[in-house]
Amino acid sequence: MTIRFAAALDGESTAIVRALTVVPLRSAANDNGDGFPRDDTLRAALRHFAEYGLGAAQQAHRNAEAAFFAGKRQEYRHWLGICRALDKRMAAAIVAHHGGIA
């Protein structure tokens, strides 16, 4: 069975013409607009993801919470950065829960 496509007639827009028209993207589809984490944070996040898989963001959340309540500010920021690299909404919820302390 042969399928043939005919050109659109004098500017008429058919469904097939619209479907085959390539529209250039203005930015990447996964662009969050906030920039990217630093290289060391990204590496740590990737290592953490390799160890915990899809539960990595949740584990980073738990680690950040534990560090926060233990009073370990530097460790808290480290885990918050990893959580932010893996799941920005979850990291924002941590910060909101702790009164904006990032």
Jmol script that loads the backbone (N, CA, C; Angstrom):
load data "model"
ATOM      1  N   MET A   1       0.847  -1.162   0.000  1.00  0.00           N
ATOM      2  CA  MET A   1       0.000   0.000   0.000  1.00  0.00           C
ATOM      3  C   MET A   1       0.894   1.227   0.000  1.00  0.00           C
ATOM      4  N   THR A   2       0.668   2.094  -0.925  1.00  0.00           N
ATOM      5  CA  THR A   2       1.459   3.298  -1.059  1.00  0.00           C
ATOM      6  C   THR A   2       0.735   4.472  -0.435  1.00  0.00           C
ATOM      7  N   ILE A   3       1.477   5.284   0.309  1.00  0.00           N
ATOM      8  CA  ILE A   3       0.899   6.484   0.910  1.00  0.00           C
ATOM      9  C   ILE A   3       1.551   7.678   0.243  1.00  0.00           C
ATOM     10  N   ARG A   4       0.713   8.605  -0.234  1.00  0.00           N
ATOM     11  CA  ARG A   4       1.235   9.801  -0.894  1.00  0.00           C
ATOM     12  C   ARG A   4       0.758  11.028  -0.146  1.00  0.00           C
ATOM     13  N   PHE A   5       1.641  11.995  -0.025  1.00  0.00           N
ATOM     14  CA  PHE A   5       1.293  13.262   0.599  1.00  0.00           C
ATOM     15  C   PHE A   5       1.254  14.327  -0.476  1.00  0.00           C
ATOM     16  N   ALA A   6       0.193  15.087  -0.501  1.00  0.00           N
ATOM     17  CA  ALA A   6       0.063  16.174  -1.461  1.00  0.00           C
ATOM     18  C   ALA A   6       0.392  17.488  -0.758  1.00  0.00           C
ATOM     19  N   ALA A   7       0.926  18.426  -1.475  1.00  0.00           N
ATOM     20  CA  ALA A   7       1.251  19.741  -0.919  1.00  0.00           C
ATOM     21  C   ALA A   7      -0.026  20.478  -0.541  1.00  0.00           C
ATOM     22  N   ALA A   8       0.082  21.356   0.452  1.00  0.00           N
ATOM     23  CA  ALA A   8      -1.072  22.162   0.866  1.00  0.00           C
ATOM     24  C   ALA A   8      -1.426  23.130  -0.253  1.00  0.00           C
ATOM     25  N   LEU A   9      -2.697  23.444  -0.361  1.00  0.00           N
ATOM     26  CA  LEU A   9      -3.173  24.312  -1.416  1.00  0.00           C
ATOM     27  C   LEU A   9      -3.165  25.770  -0.977  1.00  0.00           C
ATOM     28  N   ASP A  10      -2.470  26.616  -1.654  1.00  0.00           N
ATOM     29  CA  ASP A  10      -2.497  28.069  -1.481  1.00  0.00           C
ATOM     30  C   ASP A  10      -2.648  28.524  -0.022  1.00  0.00           C
ATOM     31  N   GLY A  11      -1.763  28.095   0.824  1.00  0.00           N
ATOM     32  CA  GLY A  11      -1.763  28.585   2.196  1.00  0.00           C
ATOM     33  C   GLY A  11      -2.751  27.907   3.120  1.00  0.00           C
ATOM     34  N   GLU A  12      -3.529  26.963   2.591  1.00  0.00           N
ATOM     35  CA  GLU A  12      -4.450  26.251   3.471  1.00  0.00           C
ATOM     36  C   GLU A  12      -3.635  25.335   4.379  1.00  0.00           C
ATOM     37  N   SER A  13      -3.947  25.335   5.636  1.00  0.00           N
ATOM     38  CA  SER A  13      -3.217  24.523   6.592  1.00  0.00           C
ATOM     39  C   SER A  13      -4.016  23.274   6.908  1.00  0.00           C
ATOM     40  N   THR A  14      -3.491  22.145   6.503  1.00  0.00           N
ATOM     41  CA  THR A  14      -4.154  20.887   6.803  1.00  0.00           C
ATOM     42  C   THR A  14      -3.497  20.265   8.024  1.00  0.00           C
ATOM     43  N   ALA A  15      -4.138  19.288   8.594  1.00  0.00           N
ATOM     44  CA  ALA A  15      -3.620  18.637   9.795  1.00  0.00           C
ATOM     45  C   ALA A  15      -2.266  17.998   9.521  1.00  0.00           C
ATOM     46  N   ILE A  16      -2.094  17.386   8.373  1.00  0.00           N
ATOM     47  CA  ILE A  16      -0.829  16.723   8.056  1.00  0.00           C
ATOM     48  C   ILE A  16       0.301  17.743   7.890  1.00  0.00           C
ATOM     49  N   VAL A  17      -0.017  18.901   7.305  1.00  0.00           N
ATOM     50  CA  VAL A  17       1.004  19.939   7.142  1.00  0.00           C
ATOM     51  C   VAL A  17       1.433  20.451   8.520  1.00  0.00           C
ATOM     52  N   ARG A  18       0.479  20.671   9.400  1.00  0.00           N
ATOM     53  CA  ARG A  18       0.820  21.128  10.760  1.00  0.00           C
ATOM     54  C   ARG A  18       1.636  20.078  11.500  1.00  0.00           C
ATOM     55  N   ALA A  19       1.300  18.809  11.321  1.00  0.00           N
ATOM     56  CA  ALA A  19       2.007  17.741  12.014  1.00  0.00           C
ATOM     57  C   ALA A  19       3.442  17.597  11.522  1.00  0.00           C
ATOM     58  N   LEU A  20       3.666  17.853  10.247  1.00  0.00           N
ATOM     59  CA  LEU A  20       5.005  17.693   9.682  1.00  0.00           C
ATOM     60  C   LEU A  20       5.853  18.957   9.759  1.00  0.00           C
ATOM     61  N   THR A  21       5.269  20.057  10.195  1.00  0.00           N
ATOM     62  CA  THR A  21       6.012  21.306  10.303  1.00  0.00           C
ATOM     63  C   THR A  21       6.861  21.280  11.567  1.00  0.00           C
ATOM     64  N   VAL A  22       8.137  21.565  11.413  1.00  0.00           N
ATOM     65  CA  VAL A  22       9.058  21.583  12.542  1.00  0.00           C
ATOM     66  C   VAL A  22       9.109  23.005  13.100  1.00  0.00           C
ATOM     67  N   VAL A  23       8.798  23.128  14.382  1.00  0.00           N
ATOM     68  CA  VAL A  23       8.841  24.420  15.051  1.00  0.00           C
ATOM     69  C   VAL A  23      10.086  24.441  15.936  1.00  0.00           C
ATOM     70  N   PRO A  24      10.995  25.391  15.709  1.00  0.00           N
ATOM     71  CA  PRO A  24      12.203  25.417  16.526  1.00  0.00           C
ATOM     72  C   PRO A  24      11.878  25.780  17.976  1.00  0.00           C
ATOM     73  N   LEU A  25      12.556  25.118  18.902  1.00  0.00           N
ATOM     74  CA  LEU A  25      12.358  25.398  20.317  1.00  0.00           C
ATOM     75  C   LEU A  25      13.150  26.633  20.718  1.00  0.00           C
ATOM     76  N   ARG A  26      12.591  27.430  21.603  1.00  0.00           N
ATOM     77  CA  ARG A  26      13.292  28.622  22.075  1.00  0.00           C
ATOM     78  C   ARG A  26      14.333  28.276  23.130  1.00  0.00           C
ATOM     79  N   SER A  27      14.067  27.250  23.913  1.00  0.00           N
ATOM     80  CA  SER A  27      15.026  26.790  24.912  1.00  0.00           C
ATOM     81  C   SER A  27      14.840  25.296  25.098  1.00  0.00           C
ATOM     82  N   ALA A  28      15.743  24.687  25.837  1.00  0.00           N
ATOM     83  CA  ALA A  28      15.649  23.257  26.077  1.00  0.00           C
ATOM     84  C   ALA A  28      14.385  22.936  26.871  1.00  0.00           C
ATOM     85  N   ALA A  29      13.787  21.814  26.571  1.00  0.00           N
ATOM     86  CA  ALA A  29      12.551  21.437  27.248  1.00  0.00           C
ATOM     87  C   ALA A  29      12.763  21.199  28.737  1.00  0.00           C
ATOM     88  N   ASN A  30      13.946  20.767  29.123  1.00  0.00           N
ATOM     89  CA  ASN A  30      14.212  20.501  30.527  1.00  0.00           C
ATOM     90  C   ASN A  30      14.934  21.653  31.220  1.00  0.00           C
ATOM     91  N   ASP A  31      14.913  22.814  30.631  1.00  0.00           N
ATOM     92  CA  ASP A  31      15.592  23.969  31.200  1.00  0.00           C
ATOM     93  C   ASP A  31      14.754  24.551  32.328  1.00  0.00           C
ATOM     94  N   ASN A  32      15.295  24.522  33.536  1.00  0.00           N
ATOM     95  CA  ASN A  32      14.566  25.027  34.695  1.00  0.00           C
ATOM     96  C   ASN A  32      14.781  26.503  34.915  1.00  0.00           C
ATOM     97  N   GLY A  33      15.734  27.099  34.241  1.00  0.00           N
ATOM     98  CA  GLY A  33      15.955  28.524  34.344  1.00  0.00           C
ATOM     99  C   GLY A  33      16.731  28.958  35.573  1.00  0.00           C
ATOM    100  N   ASP A  34      17.024  28.030  36.475  1.00  0.00           N
ATOM    101  CA  ASP A  34      17.722  28.384  37.704  1.00  0.00           C
ATOM    102  C   ASP A  34      19.222  28.145  37.621  1.00  0.00           C
ATOM    103  N   GLY A  35      19.701  27.739  36.500  1.00  0.00           N
ATOM    104  CA  GLY A  35      21.114  27.390  36.407  1.00  0.00           C
ATOM    105  C   GLY A  35      21.317  25.956  36.858  1.00  0.00           C
ATOM    106  N   PHE A  36      22.531  25.540  36.859  1.00  0.00           N
ATOM    107  CA  PHE A  36      22.860  24.165  37.204  1.00  0.00           C
ATOM    108  C   PHE A  36      23.641  24.131  38.497  1.00  0.00           C
ATOM    109  N   PRO A  37      23.604  23.002  39.211  1.00  0.00           N
ATOM    110  CA  PRO A  37      24.406  22.899  40.425  1.00  0.00           C
ATOM    111  C   PRO A  37      25.895  22.917  40.073  1.00  0.00           C
ATOM    112  N   ARG A  38      26.699  23.276  41.049  1.00  0.00           N
ATOM    113  CA  ARG A  38      28.143  23.280  40.831  1.00  0.00           C
ATOM    114  C   ARG A  38      28.604  21.879  40.500  1.00  0.00           C
ATOM    115  N   ASP A  39      29.783  21.784  39.882  1.00  0.00           N
ATOM    116  CA  ASP A  39      30.306  20.482  39.458  1.00  0.00           C
ATOM    117  C   ASP A  39      30.451  19.502  40.616  1.00  0.00           C
ATOM    118  N   ASP A  40      30.977  19.963  41.759  1.00  0.00           N
ATOM    119  CA  ASP A  40      31.166  19.048  42.882  1.00  0.00           C
ATOM    120  C   ASP A  40      29.829  18.562  43.439  1.00  0.00           C
ATOM    121  N   THR A  41      28.831  19.435  43.473  1.00  0.00           N
ATOM    122  CA  THR A  41      27.498  19.031  43.928  1.00  0.00           C
ATOM    123  C   THR A  41      26.858  18.071  42.941  1.00  0.00           C
ATOM    124  N   LEU A  42      27.033  18.337  41.661  1.00  0.00           N
ATOM    125  CA  LEU A  42      26.479  17.454  40.635  1.00  0.00           C
ATOM    126  C   LEU A  42      27.116  16.072  40.706  1.00  0.00           C
ATOM    127  N   ARG A  43      28.442  16.023  40.876  1.00  0.00           N
ATOM    128  CA  ARG A  43      29.122  14.728  41.005  1.00  0.00           C
ATOM    129  C   ARG A  43      28.610  13.967  42.228  1.00  0.00           C
ATOM    130  N   ALA A  44      28.480  14.669  43.351  1.00  0.00           N
ATOM    131  CA  ALA A  44      27.981  14.021  44.564  1.00  0.00           C
ATOM    132  C   ALA A  44      26.550  13.524  44.368  1.00  0.00           C
ATOM    133  N   ALA A  45      25.730  14.308  43.683  1.00  0.00           N
ATOM    134  CA  ALA A  45      24.343  13.906  43.419  1.00  0.00           C
ATOM    135  C   ALA A  45      24.299  12.672  42.517  1.00  0.00           C
ATOM    136  N   LEU A  46      25.162  12.628  41.523  1.00  0.00           N
ATOM    137  CA  LEU A  46      25.188  11.463  40.630  1.00  0.00           C
ATOM    138  C   LEU A  46      25.670  10.215  41.358  1.00  0.00           C
ATOM    139  N   ARG A  47      26.678  10.365  42.212  1.00  0.00           N
ATOM    140  CA  ARG A  47      27.138   9.227  43.018  1.00  0.00           C
ATOM    141  C   ARG A  47      26.020   8.745  43.949  1.00  0.00           C
ATOM    142  N   HIS A  48      25.338   9.693  44.567  1.00  0.00           N
ATOM    143  CA  HIS A  48      24.234   9.363  45.474  1.00  0.00           C
ATOM    144  C   HIS A  48      23.113   8.658  44.704  1.00  0.00           C
ATOM    145  N   PHE A  49      22.810   9.141  43.506  1.00  0.00           N
ATOM    146  CA  PHE A  49      21.780   8.509  42.669  1.00  0.00           C
ATOM    147  C   PHE A  49      22.203   7.097  42.270  1.00  0.00           C
ATOM    148  N   ALA A  50      23.491   6.906  41.976  1.00  0.00           N
ATOM    149  CA  ALA A  50      23.978   5.570  41.615  1.00  0.00           C
ATOM    150  C   ALA A  50      23.800   4.590  42.774  1.00  0.00           C
ATOM    151  N   GLU A  51      23.922   5.091  43.993  1.00  0.00           N
ATOM    152  CA  GLU A  51      23.787   4.224  45.159  1.00  0.00           C
ATOM    153  C   GLU A  51      22.331   3.955  45.527  1.00  0.00           C
ATOM    154  N   TYR A  52      21.469   4.967  45.462  1.00  0.00           N
ATOM    155  CA  TYR A  52      20.090   4.836  45.944  1.00  0.00           C
ATOM    156  C   TYR A  52      19.036   4.777  44.846  1.00  0.00           C
ATOM    157  N   GLY A  53      19.408   5.011  43.609  1.00  0.00           N
ATOM    158  CA  GLY A  53      18.451   4.925  42.510  1.00  0.00           C
ATOM    159  C   GLY A  53      17.353   5.970  42.618  1.00  0.00           C
ATOM    160  N   LEU A  54      16.119   5.577  42.315  1.00  0.00           N
ATOM    161  CA  LEU A  54      15.017   6.524  42.286  1.00  0.00           C
ATOM    162  C   LEU A  54      14.656   7.074  43.663  1.00  0.00           C
ATOM    163  N   GLY A  55      15.121   6.435  44.714  1.00  0.00           N
ATOM    164  CA  GLY A  55      14.877   6.923  46.067  1.00  0.00           C
ATOM    165  C   GLY A  55      15.972   7.861  46.559  1.00  0.00           C
ATOM    166  N   ALA A  56      16.868   8.289  45.681  1.00  0.00           N
ATOM    167  CA  ALA A  56      18.013   9.110  46.084  1.00  0.00           C
ATOM    168  C   ALA A  56      17.598  10.470  46.637  1.00  0.00           C
ATOM    169  N   ALA A  57      16.628  11.103  46.034  1.00  0.00           N
ATOM    170  CA  ALA A  57      16.195  12.421  46.512  1.00  0.00           C
ATOM    171  C   ALA A  57      15.581  12.307  47.907  1.00  0.00           C
ATOM    172  N   GLN A  58      14.793  11.277  48.122  1.00  0.00           N
ATOM    173  CA  GLN A  58      14.179  11.059  49.436  1.00  0.00           C
ATOM    174  C   GLN A  58      15.251  10.783  50.489  1.00  0.00           C
ATOM    175  N   GLN A  59      16.275  10.007  50.137  1.00  0.00           N
ATOM    176  CA  GLN A  59      17.360   9.722  51.074  1.00  0.00           C
ATOM    177  C   GLN A  59      18.153  10.992  51.373  1.00  0.00           C
ATOM    178  N   ALA A  60      18.398  11.813  50.360  1.00  0.00           N
ATOM    179  CA  ALA A  60      19.088  13.086  50.574  1.00  0.00           C
ATOM    180  C   ALA A  60      18.249  13.990  51.474  1.00  0.00           C
ATOM    181  N   HIS A  61      16.947  13.952  51.299  1.00  0.00           N
ATOM    182  CA  HIS A  61      16.026  14.706  52.164  1.00  0.00           C
ATOM    183  C   HIS A  61      16.181  14.261  53.611  1.00  0.00           C
ATOM    184  N   ARG A  62      16.180  12.955  53.848  1.00  0.00           N
ATOM    185  CA  ARG A  62      16.340  12.428  55.206  1.00  0.00           C
ATOM    186  C   ARG A  62      17.695  12.829  55.795  1.00  0.00           C
ATOM    187  N   ASN A  63      18.749  12.757  54.964  1.00  0.00           N
ATOM    188  CA  ASN A  63      20.081  13.135  55.443  1.00  0.00           C
ATOM    189  C   ASN A  63      20.141  14.620  55.794  1.00  0.00           C
ATOM    190  N   ALA A  64      19.501  15.450  54.984  1.00  0.00           N
ATOM    191  CA  ALA A  64      19.480  16.893  55.261  1.00  0.00           C
ATOM    192  C   ALA A  64      18.726  17.178  56.553  1.00  0.00           C
ATOM    193  N   GLU A  65      17.602  16.508  56.746  1.00  0.00           N
ATOM    194  CA  GLU A  65      16.823  16.678  57.977  1.00  0.00           C
ATOM    195  C   GLU A  65      17.644  16.277  59.198  1.00  0.00           C
ATOM    196  N   ALA A  66      18.319  15.133  59.113  1.00  0.00           N
ATOM    197  CA  ALA A  66      19.126  14.656  60.239  1.00  0.00           C
ATOM    198  C   ALA A  66      20.250  15.644  60.553  1.00  0.00           C
ATOM    199  N   ALA A  67      20.905  16.147  59.526  1.00  0.00           N
ATOM    200  CA  ALA A  67      21.989  17.113  59.737  1.00  0.00           C
ATOM    201  C   ALA A  67      21.455  18.416  60.322  1.00  0.00           C
ATOM    202  N   PHE A  68      20.287  18.847  59.873  1.00  0.00           N
ATOM    203  CA  PHE A  68      19.694  20.080  60.388  1.00  0.00           C
ATOM    204  C   PHE A  68      19.423  19.963  61.886  1.00  0.00           C
ATOM    205  N   PHE A  69      18.791  18.865  62.289  1.00  0.00           N
ATOM    206  CA  PHE A  69      18.442  18.701  63.692  1.00  0.00           C
ATOM    207  C   PHE A  69      19.647  18.379  64.568  1.00  0.00           C
ATOM    208  N   ALA A  70      20.746  17.919  63.939  1.00  0.00           N
ATOM    209  CA  ALA A  70      21.982  17.685  64.685  1.00  0.00           C
ATOM    210  C   ALA A  70      22.811  18.963  64.786  1.00  0.00           C
ATOM    211  N   GLY A  71      22.370  20.019  64.125  1.00  0.00           N
ATOM    212  CA  GLY A  71      23.081  21.296  64.176  1.00  0.00           C
ATOM    213  C   GLY A  71      24.300  21.352  63.279  1.00  0.00           C
ATOM    214  N   LYS A  72      24.391  20.449  62.321  1.00  0.00           N
ATOM    215  CA  LYS A  72      25.540  20.397  61.402  1.00  0.00           C
ATOM    216  C   LYS A  72      25.194  21.177  60.140  1.00  0.00           C
ATOM    217  N   ARG A  73      25.421  22.484  60.182  1.00  0.00           N
ATOM    218  CA  ARG A  73      25.026  23.377  59.077  1.00  0.00           C
ATOM    219  C   ARG A  73      25.688  23.027  57.760  1.00  0.00           C
ATOM    220  N   GLN A  74      26.990  22.764  57.767  1.00  0.00           N
ATOM    221  CA  GLN A  74      27.705  22.475  56.513  1.00  0.00           C
ATOM    222  C   GLN A  74      27.187  21.181  55.881  1.00  0.00           C
ATOM    223  N   GLU A  75      26.981  20.171  56.702  1.00  0.00           N
ATOM    224  CA  GLU A  75      26.459  18.901  56.204  1.00  0.00           C
ATOM    225  C   GLU A  75      25.028  19.077  55.695  1.00  0.00           C
ATOM    226  N   TYR A  76      24.238  19.880  56.416  1.00  0.00           N
ATOM    227  CA  TYR A  76      22.867  20.178  55.980  1.00  0.00           C
ATOM    228  C   TYR A  76      22.873  20.817  54.603  1.00  0.00           C
ATOM    229  N   ARG A  77      23.734  21.806  54.390  1.00  0.00           N
ATOM    230  CA  ARG A  77      23.812  22.477  53.078  1.00  0.00           C
ATOM    231  C   ARG A  77      24.252  21.511  51.986  1.00  0.00           C
ATOM    232  N   HIS A  78      25.181  20.610  52.342  1.00  0.00           N
ATOM    233  CA  HIS A  78      25.654  19.610  51.378  1.00  0.00           C
ATOM    234  C   HIS A  78      24.492  18.730  50.912  1.00  0.00           C
ATOM    235  N   TRP A  79      23.734  18.191  51.870  1.00  0.00           N
ATOM    236  CA  TRP A  79      22.620  17.302  51.513  1.00  0.00           C
ATOM    237  C   TRP A  79      21.477  18.064  50.853  1.00  0.00           C
ATOM    238  N   LEU A  80      21.277  19.290  51.252  1.00  0.00           N
ATOM    239  CA  LEU A  80      20.261  20.111  50.604  1.00  0.00           C
ATOM    240  C   LEU A  80      20.634  20.362  49.142  1.00  0.00           C
ATOM    241  N   GLY A  81      21.909  20.602  48.877  1.00  0.00           N
ATOM    242  CA  GLY A  81      22.370  20.792  47.499  1.00  0.00           C
ATOM    243  C   GLY A  81      22.168  19.544  46.658  1.00  0.00           C
ATOM    244  N   ILE A  82      22.451  18.390  47.238  1.00  0.00           N
ATOM    245  CA  ILE A  82      22.236  17.128  46.517  1.00  0.00           C
ATOM    246  C   ILE A  82      20.746  16.925  46.265  1.00  0.00           C
ATOM    247  N   CYS A  83      19.933  17.175  47.274  1.00  0.00           N
ATOM    248  CA  CYS A  83      18.485  17.046  47.106  1.00  0.00           C
ATOM    249  C   CYS A  83      17.987  18.004  46.037  1.00  0.00           C
ATOM    250  N   ARG A  84      18.497  19.235  46.035  1.00  0.00           N
ATOM    251  CA  ARG A  84      18.097  20.238  45.045  1.00  0.00           C
ATOM    252  C   ARG A  84      18.473  19.798  43.628  1.00  0.00           C
ATOM    253  N   ALA A  85      19.646  19.167  43.485  1.00  0.00           N
ATOM    254  CA  ALA A  85      20.076  18.690  42.167  1.00  0.00           C
ATOM    255  C   ALA A  85      19.177  17.566  41.663  1.00  0.00           C
ATOM    256  N   LEU A  86      18.651  16.761  42.586  1.00  0.00           N
ATOM    257  CA  LEU A  86      17.816  15.624  42.201  1.00  0.00           C
ATOM    258  C   LEU A  86      16.328  15.966  42.114  1.00  0.00           C
ATOM    259  N   ASP A  87      15.863  16.856  43.002  1.00  0.00           N
ATOM    260  CA  ASP A  87      14.433  17.188  43.039  1.00  0.00           C
ATOM    261  C   ASP A  87      14.264  18.576  43.655  1.00  0.00           C
ATOM    262  N   LYS A  88      14.117  19.581  42.817  1.00  0.00           N
ATOM    263  CA  LYS A  88      14.045  20.965  43.295  1.00  0.00           C
ATOM    264  C   LYS A  88      12.847  21.224  44.188  1.00  0.00           C
ATOM    265  N   ARG A  89      11.720  20.602  43.885  1.00  0.00           N
ATOM    266  CA  ARG A  89      10.523  20.817  44.710  1.00  0.00           C
ATOM    267  C   ARG A  89      10.711  20.270  46.117  1.00  0.00           C
ATOM    268  N   MET A  90      11.330  19.098  46.209  1.00  0.00           N
ATOM    269  CA  MET A  90      11.565  18.511  47.517  1.00  0.00           C
ATOM    270  C   MET A  90      12.520  19.379  48.329  1.00  0.00           C
ATOM    271  N   ALA A  91      13.556  19.893  47.683  1.00  0.00           N
ATOM    272  CA  ALA A  91      14.508  20.770  48.369  1.00  0.00           C
ATOM    273  C   ALA A  91      13.824  22.056  48.820  1.00  0.00           C
ATOM    274  N   ALA A  92      12.949  22.592  47.987  1.00  0.00           N
ATOM    275  CA  ALA A  92      12.216  23.814  48.365  1.00  0.00           C
ATOM    276  C   ALA A  92      11.317  23.548  49.569  1.00  0.00           C
ATOM    277  N   ALA A  93      10.755  22.342  49.639  1.00  0.00           N
ATOM    278  CA  ALA A  93       9.913  21.990  50.781  1.00  0.00           C
ATOM    279  C   ALA A  93      10.748  21.901  52.062  1.00  0.00           C
ATOM    280  N   ILE A  94      11.970  21.416  51.962  1.00  0.00           N
ATOM    281  CA  ILE A  94      12.863  21.353  53.135  1.00  0.00           C
ATOM    282  C   ILE A  94      13.130  22.754  53.636  1.00  0.00           C
ATOM    283  N   VAL A  95      13.497  23.637  52.721  1.00  0.00           N
ATOM    284  CA  VAL A  95      13.822  25.019  53.093  1.00  0.00           C
ATOM    285  C   VAL A  95      12.597  25.700  53.706  1.00  0.00           C
ATOM    286  N   ALA A  96      11.432  25.495  53.119  1.00  0.00           N
ATOM    287  CA  ALA A  96      10.209  26.100  53.637  1.00  0.00           C
ATOM    288  C   ALA A  96       9.881  25.560  55.030  1.00  0.00           C
ATOM    289  N   HIS A  97      10.120  24.282  55.229  1.00  0.00           N
ATOM    290  CA  HIS A  97       9.831  23.646  56.515  1.00  0.00           C
ATOM    291  C   HIS A  97      10.733  24.186  57.625  1.00  0.00           C
ATOM    292  N   HIS A  98      11.944  24.574  57.257  1.00  0.00           N
ATOM    293  CA  HIS A  98      12.909  25.074  58.247  1.00  0.00           C
ATOM    294  C   HIS A  98      12.977  26.586  58.262  1.00  0.00           C
ATOM    295  N   GLY A  99      11.925  27.232  57.857  1.00  0.00           N
ATOM    296  CA  GLY A  99      11.853  28.685  57.961  1.00  0.00           C
ATOM    297  C   GLY A  99      12.754  29.432  56.998  1.00  0.00           C
ATOM    298  N   GLY A 100      13.023  28.846  55.850  1.00  0.00           N
ATOM    299  CA  GLY A 100      13.823  29.530  54.833  1.00  0.00           C
ATOM    300  C   GLY A 100      15.320  29.374  55.009  1.00  0.00           C
ATOM    301  N   ILE A 101      15.745  28.501  55.913  1.00  0.00           N
ATOM    302  CA  ILE A 101      17.189  28.291  56.120  1.00  0.00           C
ATOM    303  C   ILE A 101      17.708  27.371  55.035  1.00  0.00           C
ATOM    304  N   ALA A 102      18.600  27.926  54.217  1.00  0.00           N
ATOM    305  CA  ALA A 102      19.172  27.133  53.123  1.00  0.00           C
ATOM    306  C   ALA A 102      20.651  26.935  53.310  1.00  0.00           C
TER     307      ALA A 102
END
end "model"
wireframe off; spacefill off
backbone 0.3
color backbone group
